[in-house]
């Protein structure tokens, strides 16, 4: 399994615009190789002082976690479209950061993943 992490730094006040983009325009065309994908907002280190993640008062951090059966499945759906020569989108405070991880070991819990998309995802 392959895990793709994308850190989005979104300008304060532009979060709804970003969430709409992610939910309606940044879609997975072929889900055959997708295990699951989660877009999550990073919590504040004030609320959780053990957090060690770069934050800035001018942006809200979201991390997209995509779990793929193969690296090529991600490449086919998203990787081939990544073009860092293009400027960041208007709602981005800084260029997004990405990393792809190959699973070495894993643990499974007793709770199942959600069985359907979030209601706001098209």
QUIDABEL-V931940 format. One record per residue. N is the residue number from 1. RES is the residue in one small letter. PHI is phi in whole degrees, 0 to 359 (* if undefined). OMEGA is omega in radians with two decimals (* if undefined). BURIAL is + if it has 24 or more other C-alpha atoms within 12 Angstrom, else -. Layout:
<<N;RES;PHI;OMEGA;BURIAL> <N;RES;PHI;OMEGA;BURIAL>>
This chain:
<<1;x;*;-3.14;-> <2;x;237;3.14;+> <3;x;241;3.11;+> <4;x;248;3.08;+> <5;x;251;3.06;+> <6;x;233;3.08;+> <7;x;265;3.09;+> <8;x;254;3.05;+> <9;x;250;-2.98;+> <10;x;255;3.13;+> <11;x;304;3.09;+> <12;x;304;-3.13;-> <13;x;89;-3.13;-> <14;x;249;-3.07;-> <15;x;300;-3.13;+> <16;x;297;3.10;-> <17;x;298;3.10;-> <18;x;296;-3.12;+> <19;x;298;3.07;+> <20;x;295;3.09;-> <21;x;301;-3.09;-> <22;x;298;-3.06;+> <23;x;284;-3.01;-> <24;x;243;-3.04;-> <25;x;247;-3.13;-> <26;x;262;-3.00;-> <27;x;255;3.07;-> <28;x;272;-3.10;+> <29;x;291;-3.10;-> <30;x;236;-3.06;-> <31;x;273;-3.09;-> <32;x;302;-3.12;-> <33;x;262;-3.12;+> <34;x;272;3.04;+> <35;x;278;3.12;+> <36;x;192;3.10;+> <37;x;218;-3.10;+> <38;x;226;2.99;+> <39;x;257;-3.04;+> <40;x;230;3.07;-> <41;x;272;3.12;-> <42;x;288;3.11;+> <43;x;280;-3.09;-> <44;x;281;3.05;-> <45;x;288;3.02;-> <46;x;291;3.12;-> <47;x;284;-3.11;-> <48;x;229;-3.01;-> <49;x;295;3.12;-> <50;x;278;3.13;-> <51;x;293;3.08;-> <52;x;234;-3.09;-> <53;x;215;-3.13;-> <54;x;293;3.08;-> <55;x;232;-3.12;+> <56;x;204;-3.12;-> <57;x;295;-3.12;-> <58;x;270;3.12;-> <59;x;220;3.00;+> <60;x;250;-3.11;+> <61;x;265;2.98;+> <62;x;239;3.05;+> <63;x;237;3.06;+> <64;x;266;3.13;+> <65;x;244;3.11;+> <66;x;250;3.11;+> <67;x;251;-3.03;+> <68;x;237;3.12;+> <69;x;291;3.14;-> <70;x;218;3.06;+> <71;x;295;-3.13;+> <72;x;293;3.08;-> <73;x;295;3.07;+> <74;x;294;-3.12;+> <75;x;303;-3.12;+> <76;x;295;-3.07;-> <77;x;276;-3.05;-> <78;x;227;-3.01;+> <79;x;306;-3.10;-> <80;x;291;3.14;-> <81;x;262;-3.10;-> <82;x;289;-3.12;-> <83;x;222;-3.10;-> <84;x;286;3.04;-> <85;x;280;3.10;-> <86;x;280;3.11;-> <87;x;290;3.06;-> <88;x;300;3.10;-> <89;x;290;-3.06;-> <90;x;303;-3.11;-> <91;x;278;-3.13;+> <92;x;274;3.07;+> <93;x;283;3.10;+> <94;x;213;3.11;-> <95;x;300;3.13;-> <96;x;292;3.11;+> <97;x;248;-3.09;-> <98;x;224;2.97;-> <99;x;209;3.05;-> <100;x;244;-3.04;+> <101;x;238;3.03;-> <102;x;265;-3.11;-> <103;x;295;3.08;-> <104;x;260;3.13;-> <105;x;209;3.10;-> <106;x;204;3.05;-> <107;x;231;3.10;-> <108;x;246;3.11;-> <109;x;266;-3.12;-> <110;x;273;-3.10;-> <111;x;263;-3.14;-> <112;x;279;3.03;-> <113;x;293;3.06;-> <114;x;304;-3.06;-> <115;x;264;3.13;-> <116;x;212;3.13;-> <117;x;295;2.98;-> <118;x;301;-3.08;-> <119;x;300;-3.11;-> <120;x;266;3.13;-> <121;x;265;3.13;-> <122;x;267;*;->>
